[in-house]
Amino acid sequence: MKKIRDASMIIGMLENGQLNPAFSKEIGDTLEKLSGMSEDNPLATFKGSVTLKLGLAVKDGMVTISADMESKTPKLPRKNSVFWVVEDGALSTEHPRQHDMFTPREVTSAQQ
């Protein structure tokens, strides 16, 4: 009778050997996202996690093992946009009271 006691061996055998590479990819993807966040803001610390949860169900001496993976990364901050509300609830990128400031005017020269 072959006994399996090593966790890495069990994980390597789950899902016909496909769980371990999928878990490794999930770790790599999470690290890549965190690294990208860090490049945009090198003074901040970005934390994430990858969780592998194994469900064990035993019936009449037989165990069924189910796996679930979850990864978390911080939510990226979004930039704000500023507009002005004008008539009829429309948006404008121009301040409605400063519109006349940028009207072209005739240049006069003062000669003496």
Secondary structure, DSSP 8 states (H G I E B T S, - for coil): ------HHHHHHHGGGGTHHHHHHHHHHHHHHHHHHHHHH-TTS----EEEEEEEEEEETTEEEEEEEEEEE-----------EE-GGG-EESS-TTSGGGGS---------
